Amino acid sequence: MIIAREKKKNNIIEYILYMWQIEDMIRANNFDIEKIKKNIIQEFDQPDEIKEEMYEWYKDLIQRMEKEGLKETGHLNFLNDLVKHLDNLHNELIKNPKELEYIEAYNAAKPALADLKQKARGTIAGDVEASIQGLYGILMLKLQQKSINSATQEAIASISHLMALLNDKYMSQR
């Protein structure tokens, strides 16, 4: 909650990635708020009132995920809406001839995006979702301390650059 709030204020792409990770942590703890309290909340060095706020935040996320039928997979509607909003902004930017830096970054990332979309077999809606899925996959590999080949590292670097530019455009509109 504390981290999410900070990320949402400073980097919307990192916020989405963080929230996807939170969804997975909720699933890993079987939607059990007491397990989350023990395994996650208690690990934070925070005053009790902050821990109580975190507890309520996780409880709310659990209820939302259950209500939206996200026990196994998927993302909360508000996160999907945010990704769609970013995808709309992305599509505006790639059509705007004044956005040369963004268009160049997009063209550099295009092959990696096409590869991600092909591997997803039609389950990814747009370039932004494909980008965030790719970044999330790399994050999971790093957390598992798995190696990442140089071609994948190059592809992710181009996607990271594109998403950094998109984040800057999004943040400047707020």
Residue, then its C-alpha position, 0 to 999 in steps of 0.5 A: m500500500i505504501i509502495a503502491r501509493e508512491k509508485k502510482k505517484n511517480n511511475i505508472i508502469e512500475y505501479i501496474l507491475y507492482m500491483w500485478q505482483i500484489e495480485d500474485m502474492i494474494r493468490a500465493n497466500n490463498f486469499d487468506i488475509e491472516k496469512i497475508k498479515k503474517n507473511i507480508i504486513q508483519e514484515f514491514d517496520q511500520p507503526d501499528e496504525i500503518k499496519e492496520e491500514m495495510y491490512e484493510w488495503y489487502k482485505d479490500l483487494i482480496q474482496r475485489m479480486e474475489k468479486e471479479g473472479l480473479k482466483e486463478t488469473g487475471h487483473l483487477n478491472f481498475l488495472n485493466d482500465l489503466v492499461k487501456h488508458l495507457d494504450n490509448l495514449h500510446n496509440e495517440l503518440i505513435k500517430n503524432p508526427k511531433e512525437l519523433e522520439y516516441i515513434e523511434a522508440y516504438n519502432a525499435a520495440k516493435p519486433a519484441l512486441a510482435d514476438l510477445k503478442q505471438k507467444a501470447r496467442g491472441t490473449i494480449a490486447g495491445d502494445v502496452e499490455a504486451s510491454i507490461q506482460g514482458l516486463y512482468g515476465i522478466l521481473m519474475l525471472k529475476l526474482q527466481q534468479k533465472s538467467i536471461n539470454s542476451a536477445t531477451q535482454e535487448a528486447i526488454a531494453s527496447i520495451s523498457h525504454l518505450m514504457a519509460l517514455l510512455n510513463d513520462k508522457y502520462m505523468s506530464q498529463r496529470 
